[in-house]
Amino acid sequence: MDAAAAAFAPGGHLFSVDPLERHAARGHGVVTSMAAGSDVIVLGTSRGWLVRHDFSFEDAHDLDLGTGRSGEHSVHRVFLDPGGKHCVATVVHPGGAETYYHHARWPRPKLLPRLRNVLVNAVAWNRQTITEASTKEVILGTEDGQIFEIAVDEADKKEKYVKSLFTLSELQEGIKGLQMETAVVGNATRFYVMAVTPTRLYSFTGIGSLETVFASYSDRAIHFMELPGDIPNSELHFFIKQRRAKHFGWLSGAGIYHGELNFGAQHSSTSGDENFVENKGFFDYSKLGESGIKPRSFALSEFHFLLLIRDKIKVVNRISQQIVEELIVDSSPEVTKGIIGLCSDASTGLFYAYDENSIFQISSSDEGRDMWQVYLDMKEYATALSHCRNSFQRDQVYLVQADTAFNTKEYYIAASFYAKMNYILSFEEISLKFISVGEQDALRTFLLRRLDNITKDDRMQITMISTWATELYLDKINRLLLEDGTGATSNAVADSKDSEYRSIVNEFRAFLSDSKDVLDEATTMRLLESYGRVDELVYFAGLKEQHEIVVHHYIQQGEARKALEVLQRHNVLVDLVYKFAPDLIMLDAYETVESWMMARNKLNPGKLIPAMMRYMSEPHAKNETHEVIKYLEFCVKDLNNEDPGVHNLLLSLYAKKDDESQLLQFLDTKFGKGQTNGPEFFYDPKYALRLCLQEKRMRACVRIYSMMSMHEEAVALALTVDLELAKAEADKVEDDEELRKKLWLKVAKHVIEQEKGVKRENIKKAIEFLSETNNLLKIEDILPFFPDFVLIDDFKEEICKSLKDYDSQIDQLKQEMDDATRGADNIRSDIGALAQRYTVIDREEECGVCKRKILTAGGLHQVGRSYTSTGHMAPFYVFPCGHAFHANCLIAHVTRCNSSQTQAEKILDLQKRLSLMDRKAAKENGGNMNGESIISATPIDKLRSQLDDAVASECPFCGDLMIKEISLPFILPEESDEKASWEIKPQPTGQKILPMTMSI
């Protein structure tokens, strides 16, 4: 069957009707009632049957509610929970009414005997607490105006309780619709219940249980809404989204009363009855164009009412109250009553229409797609924007808002909305609109807002707009300055202008800060310069890290501290510090030096010397702290600077001071003493000497001479300054006795010459000078310096003392000579005894290497004929420890075990050379029977001595050679084959191992 529809909405059909089930009653009469939930539909028929259609499983079940009863009985109403598990149905028959409960798992419904003869018109489920196993609290509304609470557990197969909650006593009307919602308040639950009769809508609310909530209305007024007119099929529906009611609709005699539900809102009245209802509205039936005809049924969607009028379903927009569609349902020809009613499935968002035999499915197709236009027509712009689906729709909303504000001359507001548009109007068109009305400030606002909405990828457009905004800011600032410069304004107006000026300047600076990365540096600086905004130019230069411009500006303004603050930033190149150092130290020496000292090792003091030289060239008061000296002392003492230039400069400043103490202390300090093999000082001593001589700093010159090891010059200069200083310098030489004596002689000559022509006592004082030399000088050393006419009596004591010293020295030398003679005799005696040394060898003594007897005759290769031998016995070595070795065995062992390849080759070379010389000697002697060479044995003895030293310097078993073998492995690499031969290989798997027994 085709479903015809007239589309009023511009986007096409919002709803469509499709036949779902033919012969839905399955032969049990005609359909009288229907309920849906979670893809399950339950039909009530005129013969007392329930037909349950589960479309998830494409299954249907027939449930008889009239078993064992005669006569007519019809299902009055069917109610199904949102989950499709719990069903309540009321059956009417000549004897009254009965209410049944059925669970999806049960094969047949169960009668609720406590509700016998109670005609149930409405059921409200608690969607927040209901489960598959239990209904929890359920509210029933009856034809005689009573409200009951029941609860049924699937496991109990019967109702847990039935409570009477409330009775409408003021106006006896049947309850036609009932809905319930809950909200959590702290640890308690607030119930909100709506009930409708043909003329009234009642609301009940309270905290606690349902029984407590309704009991509270015994002593307070009931809140209700009464509308004129009467309608037999009054209905109440909640629109459910995510298991929470969002808005409601009441089908009354006068129209549809509706509103939004906000369960988080505060109380709107003292009684709290209207706590949850907001944005109430009313739809008059006259707008349907059907005079005198009221809807037979209705359903509620998110944005629309679905009204059943005859066989048509009119879709009315709930917000605009305009008919947007008409759905025509083509019923079967045999149907006499047409479409009976509508119902909805909150869990799937589907709607259903039904007649006596069939079910029709009404589905929505994005019903909210045109709601933005609806709200826009109603000038509810914020809500319209929230329903826009794309940028084009949002642009249309912004355009209406912008044009409205522009036409009312609210240009700033219009600029903000125009800036949000992307497609409908171009950037140029919008800009021209503001330019045409001379609104530069609004144009600037538009540009700034447009920058906020442009993506970062469009960098060129961002730069152009930012540059234009910069010029508009500068123009605004200049206009404010011109207005302020006229002088024709009152004080109040002037203050206002000044405040506006400061505000726009601060705003402009904030804009420069935000846009520093997108503004073209050169263009922006030219703009700022052309408008004469030096402060902003400096500010922007700082943002762009053009620190040279900033520092130069502050120096011109005489603000050294600000310039130094810029230079102290971590991202400033250190070269700028060196560049501006001369200007800054002249501008404020104290702050500049403090800044340098704070930088510590980040600066190279050597590069600051030109600035310090400029500062030194200016005159300074005597009591003024010399900032350069302070900084140089900091570098030398705290930073351990080693730059000779720095040390030379500090020394030159000390030399120019009247007080020589700092200079002497500087010269005495060994700044390099902490370094290994480092110099004791870092200044140039020649430069220091030349400078000190120039400045007449003689004590300093003496120190420098001394440090340069020019002791003679140091003593000579010291004698012109201070005798004690000369003595101290002469005494400094310790490692050169001759030089030290020479220096003291100089001092002595000076002392004697100073005493010339004076009385005898002065000569004695000069002679007493000898005691200060610690016996370095004798009387005979200084006698040449005395005048020829001096009497010998003046030196008698000193001469006698000197003679006694010489006598004692002669005696000591004689004693030393006697001791040396005795030592030589002892050595000769020891040498003679050494030649007679021998040891006793046992006949059975074995060689430590080959284990053959040492005294075996023949059979061994002779090392050399020069070895002393007895008969034909092989030469051998015997060590004091008792170990004995054949010569060849010892040589081979030492060569093999020696870790030094060079030493081993040397031993083999000596052995080879010794053998060659033996053979040569034997050939020349013609086989002398005594085996003695007639040629000189000295070369052979020398080679044999070298070989003995190489192989027999110590016992190989007791000396270092054996100790070194500890680090060698037990198995050498060349013994790998031997090692492999000892490996235990696994037995073949098939081989049997026979037991072996041993008997003793």
GICORTA-V535093 format. One record per residue. SS is DSSP state (H for helix, E for strand, - for the rest). PHI is phi in whole degrees, -180 to 180 (NA if undefined). Layout:
<<SS:PHI> <SS:PHI>>
This chain:
<<-:NA> <-:-85> <-:-114> <E:-89> <E:-148> <E:-105> <E:-92> <-:-96> <-:-80> <-:-65> <-:-88> <-:98> <-:-66> <-:-93> <E:-132> <E:-140> <E:-115> <E:-134> <E:-66> <E:-109> <E:-150> <-:-95> <-:54> <-:-65> <-:-75> <-:57> <-:81> <-:-105> <-:98> <-:-111> <E:-75> <E:-114> <E:-156> <E:-150> <E:-141> <E:-138> <E:-174> <-:54> <-:65> <E:-124> <E:-123> <E:-119> <E:-108> <E:-106> <E:-113> <-:-72> <-:-103> <-:81> <E:-113> <E:-111> <E:-117> <E:-103> <E:-105> <E:-108> <-:-75> <-:-68> <-:-110> <-:51> <E:-129> <E:-142> <E:-131> <E:-105> <E:-123> <E:-88> <-:-101> <-:-119> <-:-63> <-:79> <-:-121> <-:-99> <-:92> <-:-76> <E:-152> <E:-134> <E:-76> <E:-80> <E:-144> <E:-122> <E:-131> <E:-130> <-:-71> <-:-60> <-:-85> <-:75> <-:-104> <E:-109> <E:-132> <E:-122> <E:-136> <E:-115> <E:-113> <E:-111> <E:-150> <-:-57> <-:-87> <E:135> <E:-136> <E:-135> <E:-117> <E:-119> <E:-123> <E:-136> <E:-104> <-:-59> <-:-87> <-:-81> <-:-76> <-:-148> <-:-70> <E:-117> <E:-73> <-:-100> <H:-64> <H:-73> <H:-109> <-:-63> <-:63> <-:-111> <-:-90> <E:-88> <E:-102> <E:-147> <E:-136> <E:-121> <E:-98> <-:-89> <-:-68> <-:-82> <-:-117> <-:-63> <-:-129> <-:-67> <-:-90> <E:-148> <-:-78> <-:57> <-:-80> <E:-129> <E:-106> <E:-116> <E:-113> <E:-112> <-:-67> <-:-93> <-:84> <E:-100> <E:-123> <E:-116> <E:-120> <E:-133> <E:-149> <E:-133> <E:-104> <-:-62> <-:-74> <-:-81> <-:64> <E:-160> <E:-72> <E:-76> <E:-160> <E:-135> <E:-120> <E:-88> <E:-95> <E:-162> <E:-134> <-:-76> <-:-100> <-:-69> <-:-131> <-:-75> <-:-138> <-:-76> <-:-84> <-:-98> <E:-146> <E:-150> <E:-139> <E:-138> <E:-143> <E:-129> <E:-143> <E:-85> <E:-123> <-:67> <-:-100> <E:-111> <E:-120> <E:-100> <E:-99> <E:-132> <E:-123> <E:-116> <E:-136> <E:-125> <-:-117> <-:-58> <-:-126> <E:-133> <E:-122> <E:-101> <E:-132> <E:-127> <E:-148> <E:173> <E:-109> <-:124> <-:-86> <H:-61> <H:-62> <H:-67> <H:-61> <H:-73> <H:-65> <H:-68> <H:-85> <H:-73> <-:-124> <-:-145> <-:-72> <-:-89> <E:-89> <E:-148> <E:-116> <E:-113> <-:-121> <-:-68> <-:91> <-:-139> <-:-144> <-:-71> <-:-110> <-:-59> <E:-134> <E:-132> <E:-134> <E:-106> <E:-90> <E:-107> <E:-137> <-:55> <-:62> <E:-135> <E:-71> <E:-104> <E:-154> <E:-132> <E:-148> <E:-121> <E:-83> <-:-110> <-:-70> <-:-93> <E:167> <E:-105> <E:-94> <E:-145> <E:-175> <E:-95> <E:-114> <-:-125> <-:-83> <-:-106> <-:-78> <-:-80> <-:-62> <-:-102> <-:-149> <-:-65> <-:-79> <-:81> <-:-70> <-:-101> <-:-58> <-:-106> <E:-95> <E:-137> <E:49> <E:-71> <E:-148> <E:-143> <E:-110> <E:-86> <H:-64> <H:-63> <H:-74> <H:-81> <-:76> <-:-116> <-:-65> <-:76> <-:-106> <-:-106> <-:-61> <-:-79> <E:-159> <E:-153> <E:-132> <E:-122> <-:-109> <-:-66> <-:-125> <E:-136> <E:-103> <E:-108> <E:-109> <E:-92> <E:-128> <-:54> <-:-103> <E:-112> <E:-116> <E:-94> <E:-99> <E:-113> <E:-69> <-:-67> <-:-85> <-:-86> <-:59> <-:-110> <E:-75> <E:-106> <E:-156> <E:-128> <E:-106> <E:-104> <-:-105> <-:-92> <-:-79> <-:-69> <-:-63> <-:-79> <-:-76> <-:-99> <-:-97> <-:72> <-:-70> <-:-85> <E:-166> <E:-125> <E:-148> <E:-131> <E:-113> <-:-66> <-:-76> <-:-107> <-:77> <E:-98> <E:-122> <E:-135> <E:-118> <E:-146> <-:-116> <-:-68> <-:-126> <-:-125> <E:-122> <E:-120> <E:-98> <E:-112> <E:-116> <E:-98> <-:-122> <-:54> <-:-67> <-:-93> <-:-69> <-:-108> <H:-68> <H:-60> <H:-70> <H:-62> <H:-67> <H:-65> <H:-63> <-:-88> <-:63> <-:-97> <H:-69> <H:-63> <H:-68> <H:-61> <H:-64> <H:-67> <-:-103> <-:-72> <-:-103> <-:-150> <H:-66> <H:-64> <H:-64> <H:-64> <H:-61> <H:-66> <H:-66> <H:-63> <H:-63> <H:-63> <H:-63> <H:-66> <H:-64> <H:-61> <H:-67> <H:-65> <H:-68> <-:-94> <-:63> <-:-94> <H:-68> <H:-65> <H:-65> <H:-60> <H:-62> <H:-64> <H:-76> <H:-60> <H:-67> <-:-83> <-:-82> <-:-124> <-:-126> <-:-68> <-:-115> <-:-80> <H:-61> <H:-68> <H:-63> <H:-67> <H:-61> <H:-66> <H:-61> <H:-75> <H:-65> <H:-65> <-:-102> <-:71> <-:-98> <H:-67> <H:-66> <H:-66> <H:-62> <H:-62> <H:-61> <H:-60> <H:-64> <H:-65> <H:-69> <H:-65> <H:-62> <H:-66> <H:-101> <-:-86> <-:-70> <-:-67> <-:-71> <-:-86> <H:-69> <H:-64> <H:-66> <H:-62> <H:-65> <H:-65> <H:-67> <H:-64> <H:-66> <H:-64> <H:-63> <H:-62> <H:-66> <H:-67> <H:-63> <H:-63> <H:-65> <H:-64> <H:-64> <H:-65> <H:-63> <H:-66> <H:-66> <H:-67> <H:-65> <H:-73> <H:-81> <-:-71> <-:74> <-:-101> <-:-113> <-:-74> <H:-63> <H:-64> <H:-67> <H:-63> <H:-62> <H:-64> <H:-65> <H:-64> <H:-64> <H:-65> <H:-63> <H:-63> <H:-64> <H:-71> <H:-67> <H:-64> <H:-66> <H:-65> <H:-65> <H:-63> <H:-65> <H:-61> <H:-64> <H:-72> <H:-105> <-:-60> <-:-84> <-:-110> <-:-74> <-:-72> <H:-63> <H:-65> <H:-63> <H:-65> <H:-66> <H:-64> <H:-61> <H:-61> <H:-69> <H:-67> <-:-90> <-:73> <-:-93> <H:-66> <H:-61> <H:-70> <H:-62> <H:-66> <H:-62> <H:-67> <H:-61> <H:-65> <H:-64> <-:-87> <-:61> <-:-90> <H:-68> <H:-63> <H:-64> <H:-65> <H:-65> <H:-60> <H:-64> <H:-66> <H:-67> <H:-63> <-:-83> <-:75> <-:-102> <H:-65> <H:-62> <H:-64> <H:-63> <H:-68> <H:-62> <H:-66> <H:-67> <-:-81> <-:-66> <-:-67> <-:-97> <-:-90> <-:-66> <H:-68> <H:-62> <H:-68> <H:-62> <H:-67> <H:-67> <H:-96> <H:-60> <H:-60> <H:-69> <H:-70> <H:-70> <H:-77> <H:-78> <-:-154> <H:-65> <H:-63> <H:-64> <H:-65> <H:-65> <H:-60> <H:-64> <H:-62> <H:-66> <H:-66> <H:-71> <H:53> <H:-78> <H:-69> <-:-105> <-:-100> <H:-58> <H:-60> <H:-81> <H:-95> <H:-60> <H:-58> <H:-66> <H:-69> <H:-64> <H:-66> <H:-66> <H:-69> <-:-72> <-:-90> <-:-72> <-:-136> <-:-67> <-:-64> <-:-86> <-:-81> <-:-67> <-:-80> <H:-66> <H:-68> <H:-61> <H:-61> <H:-70> <H:-66> <H:-62> <H:-63> <H:-65> <H:-75> <H:-88> <H:-91> <-:-95> <-:54> <-:-67> <-:-117> <-:-71> <H:-59> <H:-62> <H:-65> <H:-66> <H:-63> <H:-66> <H:-65> <H:-63> <H:-66> <H:-70> <H:-64> <H:-65> <-:-85> <-:-82> <-:-66> <-:-82> <-:-87> <H:-65> <H:-65> <H:-64> <H:-64> <H:-64> <H:-63> <H:-68> <H:-79> <-:-79> <-:-98> <-:-71> <-:-101> <-:-69> <-:-80> <-:-98> <-:-78> <-:57> <-:-90> <-:-73> <-:-80> <-:-146> <-:-115> <-:-79> <-:-86> <H:-65> <H:-66> <H:-64> <H:-63> <H:-64> <H:-62> <H:-68> <H:-69> <H:-65> <H:-65> <-:-93> <-:61> <-:-97> <H:-70> <H:-61> <H:-64> <H:-64> <H:-60> <H:-62> <H:-68> <H:-56> <H:-63> <H:-67> <-:-86> <-:62> <-:-95> <H:-71> <H:-64> <H:-66> <H:-63> <H:-68> <H:-61> <H:-72> <H:-65> <H:-65> <H:-82> <H:-108> <-:-159> <H:-63> <H:-65> <H:-63> <H:-65> <H:-60> <H:-62> <H:-66> <H:-65> <-:-80> <-:-73> <-:-77> <-:-120> <-:-92> <-:-127> <H:-66> <H:-64> <H:-65> <H:-61> <H:-65> <H:-64> <H:-66> <H:-66> <H:-62> <H:-63> <H:-65> <H:-64> <H:-60> <H:-64> <H:-65> <H:-66> <H:-65> <H:-69> <-:-96> <-:-61> <-:75> <-:-106> <-:-69> <H:-60> <H:-66> <H:-72> <H:-67> <H:-63> <H:-63> <H:-66> <H:-68> <H:-64> <H:-60> <H:-60> <H:-67> <H:-77> <H:-89> <-:55> <-:65> <-:-72> <-:-106> <-:-110> <H:-63> <H:-70> <H:-72> <H:-103> <H:-59> <H:-63> <H:-85> <-:-86> <-:-66> <-:-68> <-:-88> <-:-73> <-:-76> <H:-66> <H:-59> <H:-67> <H:-116> <H:-55> <H:-62> <H:-66> <H:-68> <H:-62> <H:-61> <H:-65> <H:-64> <H:-61> <H:-62> <H:-64> <H:-62> <H:-67> <H:-67> <H:-66> <H:-61> <H:-65> <H:-66> <H:-62> <H:-62> <H:-66> <H:-67> <H:-62> <H:-64> <H:-69> <H:-64> <H:-63> <H:-62> <H:-67> <H:-62> <H:-64> <H:-67> <H:-62> <H:-64> <H:-66> <H:-66> <H:-66> <H:-71> <H:-67> <-:-69> <-:-98> <-:-73> <-:-153> <-:-143> <-:-103> <-:-107> <-:-71> <-:-60> <-:-93> <-:-62> <E:-106> <-:-70> <-:-67> <-:-104> <-:-91> <-:67> <-:-88> <E:-67> <-:-65> <-:-90> <-:-66> <E:-95> <-:73> <-:82> <-:-118> <-:-70> <-:-76> <-:-73> <-:-169> <-:-72> <-:-74> <-:-69> <-:-72> <-:-138> <-:-113> <-:62> <-:-108> <E:-72> <-:-72> <-:-63> <E:-148> <E:-120> <E:-127> <-:-103> <-:-58> <-:-73> <-:107> <-:-75> <E:-127> <E:-143> <E:-62> <H:-59> <H:-61> <H:-63> <H:-66> <H:-62> <H:-64> <H:-67> <H:-64> <H:-64> <H:-68> <H:-91> <-:-75> <-:-77> <-:-91> <H:-66> <H:-65> <H:-64> <H:-63> <H:-66> <H:-64> <H:-62> <H:-65> <H:-66> <H:-62> <H:-63> <H:-66> <H:-64> <H:-65> <H:-65> <H:-62> <H:-69> <H:-65> <H:-66> <H:-65> <H:-67> <H:-65> <H:-67> <H:-70> <H:-84> <-:67> <-:73> <-:-53> <-:-66> <-:-86> <-:70> <-:-108> <-:-81> <-:-85> <-:-84> <-:-65> <-:-90> <H:-62> <H:-62> <H:-67> <H:-61> <H:-67> <H:-66> <H:-63> <H:-63> <H:-66> <H:-67> <H:-61> <H:-63> <H:-76> <H:-108> <-:-122> <-:-66> <-:-156> <-:-67> <-:-67> <-:-90> <-:-117> <-:-99> <H:-65> <H:-60> <H:-69> <H:-65> <H:-68> <H:-72> <H:-61> <H:-80> <-:-82> <-:-70> <-:-65> <-:-114> <-:-78> <H:-57> <H:-72> <H:-98> <H:-62> <H:-65> <H:-62> <H:-64> <H:-65> <H:-69> <-:-94> <-:-68> <-:-91> <-:-92> <-:-66> <-:-74> <-:-60> <-:-65> <-:-84> <-:-81> <-:-92> <-:-100> <-:-82> <-:-69> <-:-124> <-:-113> <-:-126> <-:-119> <-:-109>>
